[in-house]
């Protein structure tokens, strides 16, 4: 007897309009990662934060967001993903208002922390809801491609929008722009976005939530601090402590009847490999961004706003890559496409090894556009594979794990590639600095390219030009070795993809329309008791 499977239902106009509504919070959450770049001088002038407070104003958002992603993904599976989305939108909007009118550094830090909580609810909820709204594999691939482009585009747009707003308004305006979008989401999501939860998820495990927070935060904190200030015993201990707490978290997941993360997910074909590939892609994408930014501002001498505008070129150049990759994946196996994406990224990094202080701007933008195109292609296809490998009722946790791997990959990229570039710079710049410089000036020039520029401004013209030339050459050497290190990571990513993802499909064995429809919960029938199921 032959069993025929009915084709998955295709999304209509309502689903696509609802999807557009979901892109609003995703864009704003990703923008808030980078929107403070130009506002720091204005905030410092008005709120007078200490050096430590200024660091926390920057970092608290990302730390809280990264630490709560898994918790919020699991919570959304239990109470309803749309409901969690609405809670997050309300929190994000309220925190944006508080941040805009903060009258002290402590208030702004607290507001940024609440923004991180809101962001941690919004990011996995949007991706999980995309999984539930689009049953047809081709449509889902297109939607996830757009989701990926929106996420990466928001990070690129953040500094530009910040610069434009600060040209005309006070610094709080960079937070106020969040509020209309959140209000729109609160009004339209109940109408256009279906509710979805996992009725068999069991009671929410607060202890596991605390353990996941205690595992992720110290690891990401330690890695980011090492990227910024070098290796030290407290930072290493933070990472070790996080790993130990992580081991306790995994033990609890193995022994509980209703775990926050079902570890059986990692035994599904393609799931663990997809997370590893995603981590490597973010390693290069985030880790190398600091080099292109510094090159534009400190080597080419562009203003921050002009540098931010030029940095948009790679994002604009690759805007259609993710949807195109999703369409191509209907005919070509995804493992080979992902390997091709890593190969494209390798080509971009090879171009960047040819960049020198005398190179034209277009060469840097060409290399950045090529590697960005390859990595966006990888990330969109991998995200689709992760969601396809997970049962629909666990899409919230699967989404959170994807984004957690992105956060960890980005932190590792900044730490490792940044350390590679800094080590080469410090070694090479000493050989080129002119003799007779004061020891303190020599030490400052040796630390960073920015320090060398500051030193050069206080020296006679000829001597200052020699310092700038030596520092820019040393920075280019560091950029080259970082590009080579990124190339090695891309080759490892290609091998990982071909070894672990061949034979996988975007639609896992439990991803049937019937299973998804069985877990759909109409807004009128979802009640508060779902949190304790």
Secondary structure, DSSP 8 states (H G I E B T S, - for coil): ------------HHHHHHHHHHHHHHHHHHHTTTTTTTTHHHHHHHH---HHHHHHHHHHHHHHHHHHHHHHHHHHHHH-HHHHHHHHHHHHHHHHHHHHT--SHHHHHHHHHHHHHHHHHHHHHHHHHHHHH--SHHHHHHHHHHHHHHHHHHHHHHHHHHHHHHHHS-TTHHHHHHHHHHHHHHHHHHHHS--B--TTS-S--HHHHHHHHHHHHHHHHHHHHHHHH---HHHHHHHHHHHHHHHHHHHHHHH-TT-SS-GGGGGSTTHHHHHHHHHHHHHHHHHTHHHHHHIIIIIS---HHHHHHHHHHHHHHTTTHHHHHHHHTTTS-HHHHHHHHHHHHHHHHHHHTT--TTS-HHHHHHHHHHHHHHHHHHHHHHHHHHHHHS-GGGHHHHHHHHHHHHHHHHHHHHHHHHHHHHHHHHHHHHHHS-TT--HHHHHHHHH-HHHHHHHHHTS-HHHHHHHHHHHHHHHHHHHHHHHHHHHHHHHHHHHHHHHHSTT--SS-TT--HHHHHHHB--TTT--GGGGG-
